[in-house]
Amino acid sequence: MTDVDNNEKSGYNSGSSDDGSQRGVAVFERPTGIKGVYSHPITQVVMLGFVCFMGPGLFNALNGLGAGGQVDATTSANANATLYATFAAGAFFSGTVNNILGSRLTLLIGTTGYSLYIGAFLAMNIHPHAGAFVITAGAILGICAGLLWTAQGSLMLAYATEHQKGKFIGIFWAIFNVGAVVGAAVSLGQNFHSTSNSVGNGTYIGFLVLTLIGVCIPLLMVNPENMIRTDGTKVTTPRHPSWKTEIYGLWLTLTKDPMVILLFPMFFASNWFYAWQFNDYNDAFFNIRARSLNNLVYWLSQIVGSIAIGTLLDQRALSRRTRAFSGWIILFLMTFIVHIWAYFYQRQYTRESLPPDSNNKMDIFDHGYVGRIWLYIFCGLLDAMWQTTAYWIMGAMSNDPAKLAYFAGFYKSIQSAGGAGSWRADAVKTPFMNMFVSTWVLLVAGLVFALPMIYLRVKEHTEIEEETLVRMDDSGNILDPSQLPRERRLVVEK
């Protein structure tokens, strides 16, 4: 290990060298051979992607069919409303849980809820009156999902160096969405010749088996305490202080970095649009064959969108602030392209003109289908770009895994509150046009609020003075940078 013990700002986050030799940070030798490959940050992010491939990815494939693959969307919408309500409540504190239990255990607990949820839909296919079980499973999944996504966000952003965050987010998002792609492909294959408007038991069973495999993956991941990044710096792991200190850390994150509040509208909008896309467009307008194909291309487009925007956000030829504003402009343009396009389709039908049991659903061979599937592709691109950019902005605000866990918890909490609202609005049969307009307005509002935050808070490098939690001891006291133990002074620059 080489070490330059330096308390200057440039020694914390200057970013002057990829190997850390000019930054005043501790540089460790990475393992070689098979162990080196296995413990490589990209390998671990790939494994993290597969955890979400098997859980949230398959959940998205099921949800993307509209109505959870059922004929009537009411039970699915109510289950999602319950899911996102508990998700919103639990995720706000899940950063604290993650920092106490550790990310691997938090991931393990989080993945179990997805198996229960998909099993509930299988039960409903067998016993049509099992709707209450589905809604209860949704409530449990909300708690589990908050834990999973908080641990995921903390690890994904902490394993990357400052110049790799867009790349790592893109890799994760691509693999995660492959889960939805595989699920959608399975559904399309099984339902291509179906004349009904719902999926069969085989689809649910296949999804259930895959989610159970996903539960085991966190057990195989490297302990974050042993992780060394590609530039030789070690990943800071939470110190596992008392619950009181952790809750105080949650409060400090809000009070010492209040700019994150300006991202809350962006977070809120990031799941609101799913109810309109999945239920009010895909489920309402298309038969099961078209829904399955739409679902497949939607998640394929997510892979393209996340990699494309992640590549832009990591362009080292551009300053970090330029990349941040470029990402904002792309989201703004995509929001208006998608919703101006969709408005002309949404004017053509209502809940009354296309009830769930209608025989007039559009098929893949019908006139006008091509334009509508392309709109769905652009919806997927916008979704991936929005989520990736939101993660990247959070990563630009901090390099501390504990703080990033709080940020990820805020993100998933506020995001899920929006999801709960939109799914409940859909469950009570809010007119399709009202759902559509609310989606458009909230996305624009999210971007408007995020712009001053980007201008004021996103800097070229993160400084140690901004990392309040790194400077907090186990009793909750905030130390001056010069008072920090050496191993904590040399920890966050990546």
C-alpha positions as CSV (number, residue, x, y, z in Angstrom):
1,M,0.0,0.0,0.0
2,T,1.2,3.5,-0.7
3,D,0.0,6.4,1.3
4,V,0.3,10.1,1.2
5,D,-1.0,11.5,4.5
6,N,-2.3,15.0,3.5
7,N,-5.1,17.0,5.1
8,E,-5.3,19.5,2.3
9,K,-8.5,19.7,0.2
10,S,-6.5,18.5,-2.8
11,G,-5.5,15.5,-0.8
12,Y,-9.2,14.5,-0.4
13,N,-10.9,14.9,-3.7
14,S,-8.7,16.5,-6.2
15,G,-9.3,13.8,-8.7
16,S,-5.9,14.6,-10.3
17,S,-5.0,11.0,-10.9
18,D,-6.7,7.7,-11.5
19,D,-4.4,5.8,-9.3
20,G,-4.7,8.1,-6.3
21,S,-1.0,8.7,-6.2
22,Q,-1.4,12.5,-6.5
23,R,-4.5,12.8,-4.4
24,G,-3.2,12.2,-0.9
25,V,-5.3,9.1,-0.5
26,A,-4.4,5.6,0.5
27,V,-3.8,3.3,-2.5
28,F,-4.0,-0.5,-2.0
29,E,-2.9,-3.2,-4.3
30,R,-5.8,-5.0,-5.8
31,P,-5.9,-8.9,-5.8
32,T,-4.8,-10.7,-8.9
33,G,-6.0,-13.8,-10.7
34,I,-9.4,-15.3,-10.1
35,K,-9.8,-13.6,-6.8
36,G,-9.0,-10.3,-8.5
37,V,-11.7,-10.8,-11.1
38,Y,-14.2,-12.0,-8.6
39,S,-13.7,-9.0,-6.3
40,H,-13.5,-6.5,-9.1
41,P,-16.0,-3.6,-8.6
42,I,-17.5,-4.3,-12.0
43,T,-18.0,-8.0,-11.2
44,Q,-19.7,-7.1,-8.0
45,V,-21.9,-4.5,-9.7
46,V,-22.8,-7.2,-12.3
47,M,-23.8,-9.5,-9.4
48,L,-25.8,-6.7,-7.9
49,G,-27.5,-6.2,-11.3
50,F,-28.4,-9.9,-11.3
51,V,-29.9,-9.6,-7.8
52,C,-32.2,-7.0,-9.2
53,F,-32.6,-8.9,-12.5
54,M,-34.2,-11.8,-10.5
55,G,-36.3,-9.5,-8.3
56,P,-37.3,-6.1,-9.4
57,G,-36.6,-6.9,-13.1
58,L,-39.2,-9.7,-13.1
59,F,-41.6,-7.6,-11.1
60,N,-41.3,-5.0,-13.8
61,A,-41.9,-7.6,-16.5
62,L,-45.1,-8.6,-14.7
63,N,-46.2,-5.1,-14.1
64,G,-45.3,-4.0,-17.6
65,L,-47.9,-6.4,-19.0
66,G,-50.5,-4.2,-17.3
67,A,-52.8,-5.5,-14.5
68,G,-50.0,-7.9,-13.4
69,G,-51.0,-10.1,-16.3
70,Q,-54.7,-10.2,-15.2
71,V,-57.8,-9.1,-17.1
72,D,-59.0,-6.5,-14.6
73,A,-56.4,-4.0,-13.4
74,T,-58.2,-3.1,-10.1
75,T,-56.5,-5.7,-7.9
76,S,-53.1,-5.0,-9.4
77,A,-53.5,-1.3,-9.0
78,N,-54.6,-1.6,-5.4
79,A,-51.7,-3.9,-4.7
80,N,-49.3,-1.5,-6.3
81,A,-50.8,1.4,-4.3
82,T,-50.3,-0.5,-1.1
83,L,-46.8,-1.6,-2.1
84,Y,-45.6,1.9,-2.9
85,A,-47.2,3.3,0.3
86,T,-45.2,0.9,2.5
87,F,-42.2,1.3,0.2
88,A,-42.4,5.1,0.7
89,A,-42.7,4.8,4.5
90,G,-40.0,2.1,4.9
91,A,-37.5,3.5,2.3
92,F,-37.1,6.8,4.2
93,F,-35.5,4.9,7.1
94,S,-34.0,2.0,5.1
95,G,-30.6,3.8,4.8
96,T,-30.4,3.6,8.6
97,V,-31.3,-0.2,8.5
98,N,-28.7,-0.7,5.7
99,N,-26.0,1.0,7.8
100,I,-26.8,-1.1,10.8
101,L,-27.3,-4.5,9.2
102,G,-24.8,-4.2,6.3
103,S,-25.6,-4.2,2.6
104,R,-25.4,-7.9,1.9
105,L,-27.9,-8.8,4.7
106,T,-30.2,-5.9,3.7
107,L,-30.1,-7.1,0.0
108,L,-31.0,-10.7,1.1
109,I,-34.0,-9.6,3.2
110,G,-35.1,-7.3,0.4
111,T,-35.1,-9.9,-2.3
112,T,-37.5,-12.2,-0.5
113,G,-40.5,-10.0,-1.0
114,Y,-40.5,-10.4,-4.7
115,S,-41.0,-14.1,-4.5
116,L,-43.9,-13.7,-2.2
117,Y,-45.5,-11.1,-4.5
118,I,-45.3,-13.2,-7.7
119,G,-46.5,-16.2,-5.7
120,A,-49.5,-14.2,-4.7
121,F,-50.4,-13.6,-8.4
122,L,-50.0,-17.3,-9.0
123,A,-52.4,-18.0,-6.1
124,M,-54.9,-15.5,-7.6
125,N,-54.7,-17.3,-11.0
126,I,-55.6,-20.5,-9.2
127,H,-58.1,-18.9,-6.7
128,P,-59.7,-15.8,-8.2
129,H,-60.8,-14.6,-4.8
130,A,-57.3,-14.3,-3.5
131,G,-57.1,-10.5,-4.1
132,A,-56.6,-9.7,-0.5
133,F,-53.5,-12.0,-0.4
134,V,-52.1,-10.1,-3.4
135,I,-52.6,-6.7,-1.7
136,T,-51.1,-8.0,1.5
137,A,-48.1,-9.4,-0.4
138,G,-47.8,-6.0,-2.0
139,A,-47.6,-4.3,1.4
140,I,-44.8,-6.7,2.5
141,L,-42.9,-6.3,-0.8
142,G,-43.0,-2.5,-0.2
143,I,-40.9,-2.9,3.0
144,C,-38.6,-5.4,1.3
145,A,-38.1,-3.3,-1.8
146,G,-37.1,-0.2,0.3
147,L,-34.3,-2.3,1.8
148,L,-33.2,-3.8,-1.4
149,W,-33.0,-0.6,-3.4
150,T,-31.3,1.4,-0.6
151,A,-28.6,-1.3,-0.3
152,Q,-28.3,-1.4,-4.1
153,G,-28.0,2.3,-4.5
154,S,-25.3,2.6,-1.8
155,L,-23.1,-0.2,-3.2
156,M,-23.5,0.8,-6.9
157,L,-22.4,4.4,-6.2
158,A,-19.8,3.6,-3.6
159,Y,-17.9,1.0,-5.8
160,A,-17.4,3.4,-8.6
161,T,-14.7,6.1,-8.8
162,E,-15.9,9.6,-9.5
163,H,-15.3,9.1,-13.3
164,Q,-17.1,5.7,-13.4
165,K,-20.4,6.5,-11.8
166,G,-22.3,6.9,-15.0
167,K,-20.7,3.7,-16.3
168,F,-21.5,1.7,-13.2
169,I,-25.1,2.9,-13.2
170,G,-25.4,2.1,-16.8
171,I,-24.0,-1.5,-16.3
172,F,-26.4,-2.1,-13.4
173,W,-29.4,-0.7,-15.1
174,A,-28.8,-2.7,-18.3
175,I,-28.4,-6.0,-16.4
176,F,-31.4,-5.2,-14.1
177,N,-33.5,-4.5,-17.2
178,V,-32.4,-7.8,-18.8
179,G,-34.5,-9.4,-16.1
180,A,-37.5,-7.5,-17.4
181,V,-36.6,-8.4,-20.9
182,V,-36.3,-12.1,-20.2
183,G,-39.5,-12.0,-18.3
184,A,-41.2,-10.2,-21.1
185,A,-39.8,-12.7,-23.7
186,V,-41.1,-15.6,-21.6
187,S,-44.5,-14.0,-21.4
188,L,-44.5,-13.2,-25.1
189,G,-43.6,-16.8,-26.0
190,Q,-46.3,-18.3,-23.7
191,N,-49.0,-15.9,-24.7
192,F,-48.3,-15.3,-28.4
193,H,-51.2,-17.5,-29.5
194,S,-53.4,-16.7,-26.5
195,T,-56.9,-15.4,-27.2
196,S,-57.5,-14.4,-23.6
197,N,-56.4,-11.1,-21.9
198,S,-54.5,-12.7,-19.1
199,V,-51.3,-14.8,-18.6
200,G,-51.3,-18.5,-17.7
201,N,-49.9,-20.3,-14.6
202,G,-46.7,-21.2,-16.4
203,T,-45.6,-17.6,-16.7
204,Y,-46.1,-17.0,-12.9
205,I,-44.3,-20.2,-12.0
206,G,-41.3,-19.4,-14.2
207,F,-41.0,-15.9,-12.6
208,L,-41.3,-17.4,-9.1
209,V,-38.4,-19.8,-9.7
210,L,-36.2,-17.1,-11.0
211,T,-36.9,-14.8,-8.0
212,L,-36.0,-17.5,-5.6
213,I,-32.6,-17.9,-7.3
214,G,-32.1,-14.2,-6.9
215,V,-32.6,-14.5,-3.1
216,C,-29.3,-16.6,-3.0
217,I,-27.0,-14.2,-4.9
218,P,-26.3,-11.7,-2.0
219,L,-24.7,-14.6,-0.1
220,L,-22.1,-15.0,-2.9
221,M,-21.1,-11.3,-3.1
222,V,-17.8,-10.0,-1.6
223,N,-18.1,-8.3,1.8
224,P,-18.0,-4.5,1.0
225,E,-15.3,-4.1,3.7
226,N,-12.9,-6.0,1.5
227,M,-13.6,-4.1,-1.7
228,I,-10.9,-2.1,-3.4
229,R,-11.9,0.2,-6.3
230,T,-10.1,0.2,-9.6
231,D,-7.9,3.2,-8.5
232,G,-6.7,1.3,-5.4
233,T,-8.8,3.2,-2.9
234,K,-10.9,1.2,-0.4
235,V,-14.6,1.5,-0.1
236,T,-15.8,3.1,3.2
237,T,-18.2,0.8,5.0
238,P,-20.7,2.1,7.6
239,R,-19.3,1.9,11.2
240,H,-22.6,0.3,12.5
241,P,-23.2,2.9,15.3
242,S,-26.3,3.0,17.5
243,W,-29.8,3.5,16.1
244,K,-29.9,6.9,17.8
245,T,-26.7,8.0,16.0
246,E,-27.9,6.6,12.7
247,I,-31.3,8.5,13.0
248,Y,-29.3,11.6,13.8
249,G,-27.2,11.0,10.7
250,L,-30.4,10.8,8.7
251,W,-31.4,14.2,10.1
252,L,-27.9,15.6,9.4
253,T,-28.1,14.5,5.8
254,L,-31.2,16.6,5.3
255,T,-30.0,19.6,7.3
256,K,-26.4,19.7,6.2
257,D,-27.1,19.0,2.5
258,P,-30.6,20.5,2.1
259,M,-30.2,20.9,-1.7
260,V,-31.2,17.2,-2.0
261,I,-34.8,18.4,-1.2
262,L,-34.9,20.1,-4.6
263,L,-34.6,16.7,-6.1
264,F,-37.7,15.4,-4.3
265,P,-40.1,16.5,-7.1
266,M,-37.8,14.6,-9.6
267,F,-37.9,11.6,-7.3
268,F,-41.7,11.8,-6.9
269,A,-42.3,11.9,-10.7
270,S,-40.0,9.0,-11.4
271,N,-42.6,6.3,-10.7
272,W,-45.8,8.3,-11.2
273,F,-45.8,7.6,-15.0
274,Y,-45.9,3.8,-14.6
275,A,-49.6,3.6,-13.9
276,W,-50.4,5.4,-17.1
277,Q,-47.8,3.6,-19.2
278,F,-48.6,0.1,-18.0
279,N,-52.3,0.1,-17.2
280,D,-53.8,3.1,-19.0
281,Y,-51.9,2.6,-22.3
282,N,-50.5,-0.9,-22.6
283,D,-53.2,-2.8,-20.7
284,A,-56.1,-0.6,-21.8
285,F,-55.4,-0.4,-25.5
286,F,-53.8,-3.7,-26.5
287,N,-54.6,-7.5,-26.3
288,I,-52.3,-9.8,-24.4
289,R,-50.1,-10.6,-27.4
290,A,-49.5,-6.9,-28.2
291,R,-49.1,-6.2,-24.4
292,S,-46.4,-8.8,-24.2
293,L,-44.5,-7.5,-27.3
294,N,-44.8,-3.9,-26.0
295,N,-43.5,-5.1,-22.7
296,L,-40.4,-6.7,-24.3
297,V,-39.4,-3.7,-26.4
298,Y,-40.0,-1.3,-23.5
299,W,-37.4,-3.1,-21.3
300,L,-35.0,-3.5,-24.2
301,S,-35.2,0.2,-24.8
302,Q,-34.3,0.7,-21.1
303,I,-31.0,-1.0,-21.6
304,V,-30.2,1.3,-24.5
305,G,-31.3,4.4,-22.7
306,S,-29.3,3.7,-19.5
307,I,-26.1,2.9,-21.3
308,A,-26.5,5.9,-23.6
309,I,-27.1,8.5,-20.9
310,G,-24.5,6.8,-18.6
311,T,-21.9,7.1,-21.3
312,L,-22.7,10.8,-21.7
313,L,-22.6,11.5,-18.0
314,D,-19.1,9.9,-17.8
315,Q,-17.5,11.8,-20.7
316,R,-14.3,13.0,-19.1
317,A,-13.7,15.5,-22.0
318,L,-16.6,17.5,-20.4
319,S,-16.6,19.0,-17.0
320,R,-18.9,17.4,-14.4
321,R,-21.2,20.5,-14.4
322,T,-21.4,20.4,-18.2
323,R,-22.4,16.8,-18.1
324,A,-25.0,17.5,-15.4
325,F,-26.6,20.2,-17.5
326,S,-26.4,18.1,-20.6
327,G,-28.3,15.3,-18.9
328,W,-31.0,17.7,-17.8
329,I,-31.5,19.1,-21.3
330,I,-31.8,15.6,-22.7
331,L,-34.5,14.7,-20.1
332,F,-36.4,17.9,-20.8
333,L,-36.4,17.3,-24.6
334,M,-37.4,13.6,-24.1
335,T,-40.2,14.5,-21.8
336,F,-41.8,16.8,-24.3
337,I,-41.2,14.5,-27.3
338,V,-42.8,11.5,-25.6
339,H,-45.8,13.4,-24.2
340,I,-46.7,15.5,-27.2
341,W,-46.6,12.2,-29.2
342,A,-48.7,10.3,-26.7
343,Y,-51.3,13.1,-26.4
344,F,-52.5,12.4,-29.9
345,Y,-53.1,8.7,-29.0
346,Q,-54.6,9.4,-25.6
347,R,-57.3,11.6,-27.2
348,Q,-58.6,8.6,-29.1
349,Y,-59.9,6.4,-26.2
350,T,-61.3,6.6,-22.6
351,R,-62.1,4.1,-19.8
352,E,-65.7,4.0,-21.1
353,S,-64.8,3.3,-24.7
354,L,-62.3,0.5,-23.9
355,P,-63.4,-1.5,-20.8
356,P,-61.2,-4.3,-19.5
357,D,-63.2,-7.0,-21.3
358,S,-63.5,-5.2,-24.6
359,N,-63.0,-7.2,-27.8
360,N,-61.7,-4.2,-29.6
361,K,-58.1,-4.3,-28.2
362,M,-55.4,-3.6,-30.7
363,D,-53.3,-6.5,-32.0
364,I,-49.8,-6.5,-33.4
365,F,-51.1,-6.9,-36.9
366,D,-53.6,-4.1,-36.7
367,H,-53.2,-0.8,-38.6
368,G,-51.5,1.9,-36.5
369,Y,-49.7,-0.5,-34.2
370,V,-46.2,0.4,-35.4
371,G,-46.5,4.0,-34.3
372,R,-47.8,3.0,-30.9
373,I,-45.1,0.5,-30.2
374,W,-42.5,3.1,-31.1
375,L,-44.1,5.4,-28.6
376,Y,-43.7,2.7,-25.9
377,I,-40.1,2.3,-26.9
378,F,-39.5,6.0,-26.3
379,C,-41.4,5.7,-23.0
380,G,-38.8,3.1,-22.0
381,L,-35.9,5.3,-23.1
382,L,-37.2,8.2,-21.0
383,D,-37.7,6.0,-17.9
384,A,-34.1,4.7,-18.1
385,M,-32.6,8.1,-18.7
386,W,-34.6,9.7,-15.9
387,Q,-33.6,7.0,-13.3
388,T,-29.9,6.9,-14.4
389,T,-29.6,10.7,-14.3
390,A,-31.2,10.9,-10.9
391,Y,-28.7,8.3,-9.5
392,W,-25.8,10.1,-11.2
393,I,-26.8,13.4,-9.6
394,M,-26.9,11.8,-6.2
395,G,-23.5,10.3,-6.8
396,A,-22.1,13.7,-7.8
397,M,-23.2,15.0,-4.3
398,S,-21.2,12.5,-2.2
399,N,-18.8,9.6,-2.3
400,D,-19.7,8.3,1.2
401,P,-21.6,5.0,1.2
402,A,-23.5,5.9,4.4
403,K,-24.6,9.2,3.0
404,L,-25.4,7.6,-0.4
405,A,-27.6,5.0,1.5
406,Y,-29.6,7.9,2.9
407,F,-29.9,9.6,-0.5
408,A,-31.0,6.3,-2.0
409,G,-33.5,5.8,0.8
410,F,-34.9,9.3,0.1
411,Y,-35.0,8.6,-3.6
412,K,-36.9,5.4,-3.2
413,S,-39.2,6.7,-0.5
414,I,-40.3,9.8,-2.4
415,Q,-40.4,7.9,-5.7
416,S,-42.6,5.3,-4.1
417,A,-44.9,7.9,-2.6
418,G,-45.5,9.1,-6.1
419,G,-46.1,5.5,-7.3
420,A,-48.6,4.9,-4.5
421,G,-50.5,8.0,-5.5
422,S,-50.6,7.2,-9.2
423,W,-51.6,3.5,-8.7
424,R,-54.3,4.5,-6.3
425,A,-55.6,7.1,-8.7
426,D,-55.7,4.4,-11.4
427,A,-57.5,2.0,-9.1
428,V,-60.4,4.5,-8.5
429,K,-60.8,4.8,-12.2
430,T,-59.4,8.3,-12.7
431,P,-59.9,9.3,-16.4
432,F,-57.1,8.2,-18.6
433,M,-56.5,11.8,-19.9
434,N,-56.2,13.1,-16.3
435,M,-53.6,10.4,-15.5
436,F,-51.7,11.3,-18.6
437,V,-51.7,15.1,-18.0
438,S,-50.6,14.6,-14.4
439,T,-47.7,12.5,-15.6
440,W,-46.5,15.2,-18.0
441,V,-46.9,18.0,-15.5
442,L,-45.0,16.2,-12.7
443,L,-42.1,15.3,-15.0
444,V,-41.7,18.9,-16.0
445,A,-42.0,20.1,-12.4
446,G,-39.3,17.6,-11.4
447,L,-36.9,19.0,-13.9
448,V,-37.7,22.6,-13.0
449,F,-36.9,22.1,-9.3
450,A,-33.8,20.0,-10.1
451,L,-32.2,22.7,-12.2
452,P,-31.2,25.2,-9.4
453,M,-30.0,22.2,-7.3
454,I,-27.7,21.2,-10.2
455,Y,-26.4,24.7,-10.6
456,L,-25.7,25.3,-6.9
457,R,-24.7,21.9,-5.7
458,V,-23.0,19.8,-8.4
459,K,-19.2,20.6,-8.3
460,E,-16.2,19.2,-10.2
461,H,-15.2,17.1,-7.1
462,T,-16.6,16.2,-3.7
463,E,-14.8,17.9,-0.8
464,I,-14.3,16.5,2.6
465,E,-16.0,19.5,4.2
466,E,-19.2,18.4,2.5
467,E,-19.0,14.8,3.8
468,T,-20.6,15.4,7.2
469,L,-21.3,11.7,7.9
470,V,-17.6,10.8,7.3
471,R,-16.7,13.3,10.0
472,M,-19.3,12.1,12.5
473,D,-18.1,9.8,15.3
474,D,-20.1,7.0,16.8
475,S,-21.6,9.4,19.4
476,G,-22.9,11.8,16.7
477,N,-20.2,14.5,17.2
478,I,-19.0,16.2,14.0
479,L,-15.3,16.4,13.8
480,D,-13.1,18.9,12.1
481,P,-11.3,17.2,9.1
482,S,-7.9,17.6,10.9
483,Q,-9.3,15.6,13.8
484,L,-10.4,12.6,11.8
485,P,-8.6,9.2,12.1
486,R,-6.3,8.7,9.2
487,E,-8.2,5.8,7.7
488,R,-11.3,8.0,7.5
489,R,-9.6,11.0,6.1
490,L,-8.3,9.0,3.2
491,V,-11.5,7.3,2.2
492,V,-14.0,9.0,0.0
493,E,-12.1,10.3,-3.0
494,K,-12.7,7.9,-5.9
